């Protein structure tokens, strides 16, 4: 299963290109640009499963750093600042990781 099974390659390319520069990544803008905010809960869960690389049920900081690479193999890793910002924005319960409900809320925000 790949993100391109659920999202248009052209939307992914547009989103990746919009955050090529270091410290230019915005989680909300990226998720909106790739079209994830228009997806139903089942599709959002499938994307979450892809992003949860270690299958822990959470997206942790190390997985967030490689977030863009899940969408495009040649994409850059997120900077430490971007990763921390992403985690702060998505981690509503403060446990240091993003669960499915938190991810879904972030996608829909």
Residue frames as a rotation matrix with the C-alpha (Angstrom) as fourth column:
UNK 1
0.588 0.809 0.000 0.00
0.809 -0.588 0.000 0.00
0.000 0.000 -1.000 0.00
UNK 2
-0.622 -0.777 0.102 1.34
0.782 -0.622 0.033 3.44
0.038 0.101 0.994 -0.97
UNK 3
-0.393 0.471 -0.790 0.06
0.229 -0.782 -0.580 6.98
-0.891 -0.409 0.200 -0.47
UNK 4
-0.793 0.067 -0.605 -0.39
-0.566 -0.445 0.693 7.26
-0.223 0.893 0.391 -4.23
UNK 5
-0.791 0.605 -0.092 -3.12
0.547 0.766 0.338 4.62
0.275 0.217 -0.937 -3.91
UNK 6
0.035 0.828 -0.559 -5.18
0.963 -0.178 -0.204 7.33
-0.269 -0.531 -0.804 -2.15
UNK 7
0.376 -0.009 -0.926 -3.74
0.098 -0.994 0.049 10.67
-0.921 -0.110 -0.373 -3.27
UNK 8
0.971 0.021 0.240 -3.05
0.241 -0.084 -0.967 12.12
0.000 0.996 -0.087 -6.72
UNK 9
0.172 -0.984 0.048 0.62
0.968 0.178 0.176 12.15
-0.182 0.017 0.983 -7.73
UNK 10
-0.109 -0.183 0.977 0.21
0.565 -0.820 -0.091 15.69
0.818 0.542 0.192 -9.09
UNK 11
0.781 0.429 0.453 -1.09
-0.135 -0.592 0.795 16.95
0.609 -0.682 -0.404 -5.71
UNK 12
0.784 -0.568 -0.249 1.79
0.532 0.409 0.742 15.23
-0.320 -0.714 0.623 -3.92
UNK 13
-0.076 -0.854 0.515 4.34
0.974 -0.175 -0.145 16.81
0.214 0.491 0.845 -6.28
UNK 14
0.215 0.255 0.943 2.79
0.191 -0.958 0.215 20.24
0.958 0.134 -0.255 -5.74
UNK 15
0.971 0.207 0.119 2.92
-0.084 -0.170 0.982 19.84
0.224 -0.963 -0.148 -1.95
UNK 16
0.512 -0.854 -0.093 6.52
0.794 0.430 0.430 18.55
-0.327 -0.294 0.898 -1.96
UNK 17
-0.137 -0.568 0.811 7.66
0.824 -0.520 -0.226 21.42
0.550 0.637 0.539 -4.20
UNK 18
0.545 0.457 0.703 5.98
0.047 -0.854 0.519 23.96
0.837 -0.249 -0.486 -1.90
UNK 19
0.925 -0.206 0.320 8.20
-0.352 -0.149 0.924 22.92
-0.142 -0.967 -0.211 1.01
UNK 20
0.678 -0.729 -0.090 11.55
0.458 0.516 -0.724 22.23
0.574 0.450 0.684 -0.66
UNK 21
-0.060 -0.716 0.696 13.31
-0.295 -0.653 -0.697 24.95
0.954 -0.247 -0.172 1.32
UNK 22
-0.565 -0.215 -0.797 14.37
0.635 0.504 -0.586 24.06
0.527 -0.837 -0.148 4.85
UNK 23
-0.771 0.309 -0.557 11.96
0.443 -0.367 -0.818 25.25
-0.457 -0.877 0.146 7.55
UNK 24
-0.800 0.526 -0.289 9.20
-0.597 -0.647 0.474 25.92
0.062 0.552 0.831 4.99
UNK 25
-0.707 0.519 -0.481 7.03
0.304 0.836 0.456 22.90
0.639 0.177 -0.749 5.89
UNK 26
-0.595 0.649 0.475 3.54
-0.803 -0.449 -0.392 23.59
-0.041 -0.615 0.788 7.26
UNK 27
-0.905 0.230 0.357 1.61
0.158 0.963 -0.220 20.47
-0.395 -0.143 -0.908 8.28
UNK 28
-0.011 0.993 -0.117 -1.81
0.167 -0.114 -0.979 22.01
-0.986 -0.030 -0.164 7.61
UNK 29
0.215 0.038 -0.976 -0.83
-0.818 -0.539 -0.202 23.41
-0.534 0.842 -0.084 4.22
UNK 30
-0.771 -0.575 -0.273 0.82
-0.634 0.651 0.417 20.15
-0.062 0.495 -0.867 3.18
UNK 31
-0.752 0.521 0.404 -2.12
0.305 0.818 -0.488 17.97
-0.585 -0.244 -0.774 4.23
UNK 32
0.258 0.862 -0.436 -4.54
-0.086 -0.429 -0.899 20.28
-0.962 0.270 -0.037 2.44
UNK 33
-0.012 -0.346 -0.938 -2.43
-0.925 -0.353 0.142 20.45
-0.380 0.869 -0.316 -0.74
UNK 34
-0.928 -0.365 -0.078 -2.09
-0.368 0.861 0.352 16.67
-0.062 0.355 -0.933 -1.05
UNK 35
-0.310 0.907 -0.286 -5.87
-0.599 0.048 0.800 16.39
0.739 0.419 0.528 -0.70
UNK 36
-0.795 -0.056 -0.605 -5.90
0.329 0.798 -0.506 14.44
0.510 -0.601 -0.615 2.54
UNK 37
-0.886 0.460 -0.047 -8.38
-0.215 -0.500 -0.839 16.81
-0.410 -0.733 0.542 4.15
UNK 38
-0.210 0.831 -0.516 -10.98
-0.975 -0.140 0.171 15.68
0.069 0.539 0.840 1.58
UNK 39
-0.593 -0.113 -0.797 -10.60
-0.271 0.960 0.065 11.99
0.758 0.254 -0.600 2.40
UNK 40
0.549 0.835 0.046 -12.96
-0.420 0.228 0.878 9.88
0.723 -0.501 0.476 4.47
UNK 41
0.493 -0.337 0.802 -11.97
-0.843 0.044 0.537 8.38
-0.216 -0.940 -0.263 7.86
UNK 42
0.837 -0.178 0.518 -11.09
0.189 0.982 0.032 4.99
-0.514 0.071 0.855 6.34
UNK 43
0.691 -0.598 0.407 -8.71
0.451 -0.083 -0.889 6.57
0.565 0.797 0.212 3.82
UNK 44
0.460 -0.511 0.726 -7.16
-0.686 -0.724 -0.075 8.77
0.564 -0.464 -0.684 6.53
UNK 45
0.674 -0.186 0.714 -6.58
-0.507 0.587 0.631 5.65
-0.537 -0.788 0.301 8.65
UNK 46
0.839 -0.376 0.393 -4.87
0.529 0.732 -0.431 3.92
-0.126 0.569 0.813 5.73
UNK 47
0.507 -0.673 0.540 -2.55
-0.012 -0.631 -0.776 6.89
0.862 0.387 -0.327 5.23
UNK 48
0.531 -0.270 0.803 -1.85
-0.842 -0.274 0.465 6.93
0.094 -0.923 -0.373 8.98
UNK 49
0.857 -0.167 0.488 -0.92
0.005 0.949 0.316 3.24
-0.516 -0.269 0.814 8.79
UNK 50
0.672 -0.646 0.361 1.63
0.561 0.126 -0.818 4.01
0.483 0.752 0.447 6.06
UNK 51
0.356 -0.523 0.774 3.12
-0.390 -0.836 -0.386 6.88
0.849 -0.165 -0.501 8.09
UNK 52
0.589 -0.109 0.801 3.31
-0.763 0.252 0.596 4.72
-0.266 -0.962 0.065 11.23
UNK 53
0.217 -0.581 -0.785 6.35
-0.770 0.393 -0.503 2.89
0.600 0.713 -0.362 9.89
UNK 54
-0.811 -0.583 0.044 7.06
-0.476 0.615 -0.629 0.84
0.340 -0.531 -0.776 13.02
UNK 55
-0.189 0.867 -0.462 3.36
0.004 0.471 0.882 -0.11
0.982 0.165 -0.092 13.39
UNK 56
-0.910 -0.214 -0.354 3.27
0.353 0.047 -0.935 1.11
0.217 -0.976 0.032 17.00
UNK 57
0.088 0.990 -0.115 -0.10
0.988 -0.072 0.137 2.79
0.128 -0.126 -0.984 16.55
UNK 58
0.677 0.032 -0.735 1.54
0.283 -0.934 0.219 6.21
-0.680 -0.356 -0.641 16.76
UNK 59
0.595 -0.586 0.549 3.61
0.491 -0.275 -0.826 8.50
0.636 0.762 0.124 14.59
UNK 60
0.597 -0.467 -0.652 6.67
0.651 -0.193 0.734 9.32
-0.469 -0.863 0.189 16.67
UNK 61
0.591 -0.386 -0.709 9.26
-0.302 -0.920 0.250 12.06
-0.748 0.067 -0.660 16.24
UNK 62
-0.508 -0.848 0.150 11.65
-0.174 0.271 0.947 9.95
-0.844 0.455 -0.285 14.13
UNK 63
-0.289 0.503 0.815 8.79
0.875 0.483 0.012 9.04
-0.388 0.717 -0.579 11.78
UNK 64
0.751 0.553 -0.360 7.75
0.403 -0.817 -0.413 12.70
-0.522 0.165 -0.837 11.54
UNK 65
0.031 -0.829 -0.558 11.26
-0.326 -0.537 0.778 13.65
-0.945 0.158 -0.287 10.48
UNK 66
-0.888 -0.374 0.266 10.88
0.069 0.464 0.883 11.33
-0.454 0.803 -0.386 7.47
UNK 67
-0.057 0.997 -0.045 7.26
0.141 -0.036 -0.989 12.39
-0.988 -0.063 -0.138 6.84
UNK 68
0.288 0.183 -0.940 7.82
-0.764 -0.548 -0.341 13.90
-0.577 0.816 -0.018 3.36
UNK 69
-0.675 -0.662 -0.326 9.71
-0.728 0.526 0.439 10.82
-0.120 0.534 -0.837 2.18
UNK 70
-0.539 0.599 0.592 6.54
0.239 0.783 -0.574 8.76
-0.807 -0.168 -0.565 2.63
UNK 71
0.545 0.785 -0.294 5.01
0.015 -0.359 -0.933 10.88
-0.838 0.504 -0.208 -0.12
UNK 72
0.909 -0.348 -0.229 8.05
-0.291 -0.137 -0.947 11.15
0.299 0.927 -0.226 -2.40
UNK 73
0.755 -0.618 -0.218 11.23
0.655 0.720 0.229 9.06
0.016 -0.316 0.949 -2.10
UNK 74
-0.120 -0.884 0.451 13.49
0.814 -0.348 -0.465 11.97
0.568 0.312 0.762 -3.06
UNK 75
0.658 0.458 0.597 11.96
0.076 -0.830 0.553 14.43
0.749 -0.318 -0.581 -0.60
UNK 76
-0.395 -0.836 0.380 14.07
-0.274 -0.287 -0.918 16.00
0.877 -0.467 -0.116 2.11
UNK 77
-0.269 0.286 -0.920 13.79
0.883 0.455 -0.117 15.09
0.385 -0.843 -0.375 5.79
UNK 78
0.748 0.528 0.402 12.08
0.269 -0.795 0.543 17.65
0.606 -0.298 -0.737 8.00
UNK 79
-0.316 -0.832 0.456 14.38
-0.183 -0.418 -0.890 19.85
0.931 -0.365 -0.020 10.05
UNK 80
-0.719 0.001 -0.695 14.43
0.642 0.383 -0.664 19.51
0.266 -0.924 -0.276 13.84
UNK 81
-0.886 0.400 -0.233 12.42
-0.248 -0.835 -0.491 22.74
-0.391 -0.378 0.839 14.08
UNK 82
-0.398 0.762 -0.511 9.80
-0.796 -0.010 0.605 21.50
0.456 0.647 0.611 11.59
UNK 83
-0.412 0.190 -0.891 9.57
0.218 0.970 0.106 18.13
0.885 -0.150 -0.441 13.32
UNK 84
-0.864 0.070 -0.498 9.06
0.489 -0.113 -0.865 19.71
-0.117 -0.991 0.064 16.76
UNK 85
-0.759 0.596 -0.261 6.47
-0.593 -0.799 -0.100 22.11
-0.269 0.079 0.960 15.34
UNK 86
-0.346 0.603 -0.719 4.61
-0.508 0.524 0.684 19.26
0.789 0.602 0.126 13.62
UNK 87
-0.554 0.073 -0.829 4.60
0.554 0.776 -0.302 17.27
0.622 -0.626 -0.470 16.86
UNK 88
-0.915 0.207 -0.346 3.39
0.169 -0.582 -0.796 20.23
-0.365 -0.787 0.498 18.90
UNK 89
-0.598 0.714 -0.364 0.60
-0.801 -0.520 0.296 20.89
0.022 0.469 0.883 16.42
UNK 90
-0.149 0.549 -0.822 -0.56
-0.499 0.676 0.542 17.27
0.854 0.491 0.173 16.18
UNK 91
-0.566 -0.169 -0.807 0.04
0.473 0.735 -0.486 15.92
0.675 -0.657 -0.336 19.69
UNK 92
0.005 0.689 0.725 -3.04
-0.311 -0.688 0.656 17.16
0.950 -0.229 0.211 21.53
UNK 93
0.896 0.384 -0.224 -2.61
0.065 0.385 0.921 14.96
0.440 -0.840 0.319 24.62
UNK 94
0.559 -0.723 0.406 1.07
-0.802 -0.596 0.041 15.81
0.213 -0.348 -0.913 25.16
UNK 95
0.809 -0.233 0.540 2.41
-0.099 0.851 0.515 12.24
-0.580 -0.470 0.666 25.13
UNK 96
-0.081 -0.948 -0.306 5.11
-0.524 -0.221 0.822 13.02
-0.848 0.227 -0.480 22.56
UNK 97
-0.923 -0.142 0.358 3.52
0.204 0.608 0.767 11.14
-0.327 0.781 -0.532 19.66
UNK 98
-0.481 0.771 -0.418 0.57
-0.857 -0.514 0.039 11.43
-0.185 0.377 0.908 17.30
UNK 99
-0.635 0.370 0.678 -2.15
0.159 0.922 -0.354 8.79
-0.756 -0.116 -0.644 17.44
UNK 100
-0.670 0.419 0.613 -4.81
0.731 0.226 0.644 8.11
0.132 0.880 -0.457 14.82
UNK 101
0.406 0.885 -0.227 -7.42
0.910 -0.414 0.009 10.38
-0.086 -0.211 -0.974 16.45
UNK 102
0.216 -0.418 -0.882 -4.90
0.204 -0.864 0.459 13.21
-0.955 -0.279 -0.101 16.73
UNK 103
-0.823 -0.538 0.181 -3.80
0.248 -0.054 0.967 12.72
-0.511 0.841 0.178 13.13
UNK 104
-0.294 0.809 0.508 -7.40
0.936 0.137 0.323 12.70
0.192 0.571 -0.798 11.93
UNK 105
0.580 0.493 -0.649 -8.09
0.669 -0.743 0.034 15.92
-0.465 -0.454 -0.760 13.86
UNK 106
-0.230 -0.768 -0.597 -4.98
0.066 -0.625 0.778 17.54
-0.971 0.140 0.194 12.34
UNK 107
-0.819 -0.034 0.573 -6.03
0.552 0.227 0.802 16.48
-0.158 0.973 -0.167 8.84
UNK 108
0.028 0.960 0.280 -9.50
0.954 -0.109 0.279 17.96
0.298 0.259 -0.919 9.31
UNK 109
0.232 0.036 -0.972 -8.28
0.659 -0.741 0.130 21.21
-0.716 -0.670 -0.195 10.96
